[in-house]
Amino acid sequence: MKKGKTNSSITLPHIKDWHAVIAICLLVAIFFRDILLQKAFFWEDFLYQFYPFRNFAAVSLAGGELPLWNPFTFSGTPFQADIQSAVFYLPNLILTLFVSGGKLNFYWLEIQIILHIMLAGVSMYYLAKEFELPNFAALITGVVFSLSGFMITHAIHQVIICQVAWFPLIVLLFRRAILQRSITAMIIGGIVLGNAILAGFPQVSLYIILFLFFYFLFELFYAWKENLLSGSLKRSAIAAGFILFAIAFTAIQLLPTIELAPLSQRATITYEKSQEGQLSWQQLITLIIPKYFGSSGAQGSTYWGIGAYWVYWETCFYLGTPALILIIFSAIKFRLNRYIVFFFGVGIFSILYALGDNFILHNFFFHYIPGFDKFRSVGRITLLSTFSFSLLAGFGAQALFELIANSSQRMRQMMIGVAVVTVILFLATQAGWMQNTADPRVAGQIHTDSVDASITMLIISFIAIGLLFFISRRYSVLLLLSGYLILQFIDINIFGFTQNNGDINPDEYYRRTENLVQYVRDAGKTEYFRVNSRRENTMILDRNQGMVDRIFMMEGYTPLSLQRIYPPVKDFDRACDLLNAKFRLVVDESNRYMNLAPSNTYLPRAFFVYKSTIIRNEDSVSAYMMDPNFDPRSIVVFEDDPHFKIDGIAGSGNVTITSYSLNNISLRAETPNDGFLVLSEIFYPGWVAYIDGLPSPVYRANWSLRAIPVQSGKHEIVLRFEPESFRRGTWITLLTIMISLAVIIFIQIKKKNK
């Protein structure tokens, strides 16, 4: 076989680091231009969960309160212990500086997300250079990663983006730590990983640590293969130290979260539940044609694949057609560069794992590897394929230029192969391939949409092939390569520009009920009460609006909501009574009207009861409270013995709440007889009572509420949220920071003295 001509004049153009950084940031800014110009707004979970969370935390901190407890949703719930609160994630702490007028403007949170996407691209650029890729190839890697399908579709999930943004830097520092056996890199890297964990999405944390484990084993294997195992023990210790420093640094968050987890709705996840959001074999085509099964975004959902509408973004791992062509070219150096082998391996592994129950990997990991049985939406592990394939795109760019310089004939053969595969996929789409699962009523529209998506793929592919052909013909390499990068950007714009461009302005969304909120606030000036704003599928206030407007609500939304919130009583109105709900949603379906109406049966926030019963079995407690004769005004139900004897004589005690803040409630109480002070506040470990300055236990009462034994007389009572898990975690984190600084300073002094 004849060799092609050597084209020695072809060289990969050199660009400076700052050129690459500006290019990545500029492309990200252009992509999110409508968000930055406030012509559009992030939607879905950004609006309903993450903005209320960040607003509540930032406003609380700006007011001098640490938000350990949130009294405004779910009738009260632990806030800081919920890992998605991300209170101590450093960029979230910075948001406190932007609080104005008692609110955090949502725009600052949108800016934060976009800056993190830029960080993802820039840190990936430097990681690619760490793997000895030339600057232009590293630039391609950074652009592909930051504007990948995974990053775009998850832009509404602030906790995911904030964590993924640090992923490349974590890998860079881990690589330096184990290869250079650097204690400094180990400590700094551990803190960077710890800060990423504090961003608040443990599933991504697990996948990042899994990647680091794979990479460590890979380097260890090659050290053994090349007879370089002499320093492996120290490398192993450094790798372990890297993870341990991260865990110790995040103890301030992890210990409270570990306490919360078994008490939450996510305490256990069945294997069937874990399969939600998994890839199907058919969806592998979306790596090439991303909207083959429709899409789901801010402008609506046309998704018709397996699963609910949100499966679209949980399984999206599109990288762009030009990037995919470069990934194919990286295979040329499969035998020459061990890292290409590694990244292909990790990428394929993550896709096979994302198949969930459609393949064996998830089943094995779920049942036998700790941690993997805690999460659903296994499609999110395509983060690892996105990460690995982005680097392979850079390796592909490098391989491509070597191929152009040394074998233009082989280059043309590969381009012809890509063209043939592209045409075959296009024709298969025209023939209705894999479209037989669609609803027959909309099959025609689905076929049209699939064909349109394949036409886009066809056009982009042939333009990319054309650009590569011109590069091989000695035209301006820099100009044509820039054109190829722009083509990648255009392809991603076609794919995802409108994905996150929602029409709902968060300020307007939460102001739409401002008259109703003001009415509730005015009523709240004279007493403490809650609002019931939802019945079945009807809702007058947003579930997390309590965190935005600081009104006490029964409703809320977070994945780690407590198991015990609503008492098991005979009807919902009785539950509202127990939870101190003065205002309740009323719906007139015939006139399509809803409003909040006051109730006269609700129990006060705090009151005395002089009879009690102890029922130790959960089911028995539930059955007792479901009885229509159960009267919470006269008797309190305990599951543990409070060791406080009362004579059962009714009294006329009274109690007044004198102050109420996030973590403290002060009351003035007077009772003629010994009794129990019952509070319509959700029970949770860490609440401590002080009666006249002396500590007193707080007991779970009436399924989910609190009760305190109080002797006859006048008393000043204070309840404080002082979780031991938070205290211990704080000390461990502070100690870790001090040790880290001391070791780094010691190493630097030692270096100077050499």
Secondary structure, 3 states (H helix, E strand, C coil): CCCCCCCCCCCCCCCCHHHHHHHHHHHHHHHCHHHHCCCCECCCHHHHHHHHHHHHHHHHHHCCCCCCEECCCCCCEECCCCHHHCCCCHHHHHHHHHEECCEECHHHHHHHHHHHHHHHHHHHHHHHHHCCCCHHHHHHHHHHHHCCHHHHHCCCCHHHHHHHCCHHHHHHHHHHHHHCCCHHHHHHHHHHHHHHHHCCCHHHHHHHHHHHHHHHHHHHHHHHHCCCHHHHHHHHHHHHHHHHHHHHHCHHHHHHHHHHHHHECCCCCCHHHHCCCCCCHHHHHHHCCCCCCCCEECCEECCCCCCCCCHHHHCCCCCCHHHHHHHHHHHHHCCCCHHHHHHHHHHHHHHHHHCHHHCHHHHHHHHHCCCCCCCCCHHHHHHHHHHHHHHHHHHHHHHHHHHHHHCHHHHHHHHHHHHHHHHHHHHHHHCCCCCCCCCHHHHHHHHHHHHHHHHHHHHHHHHHHHHHHHHHCCCCHHHHHHHHHHHHHHHHHHHHCCCCCECCCHHHHHHCCHHHHHHHHHHCCCCCCEEECEECCEECCCCCHHHHHCCCECCCCCCCCECCCCCCCCCHHHHHHHCCEEEEEEEECCCCEEEEEECCCCCCCEEEECCEEECCCHHHHHHHHHCCCCCCCCCEEECCCCCCCCCCCCCCCEEEEEEECCCEEEEEEEECCCEEEEECCCCCCCEEEEECCEEECCEEECCCEEEEEECCEEEEEEEEECCHHHHHHHHHHHHHHHHHHHHHHHHHHHHHHC
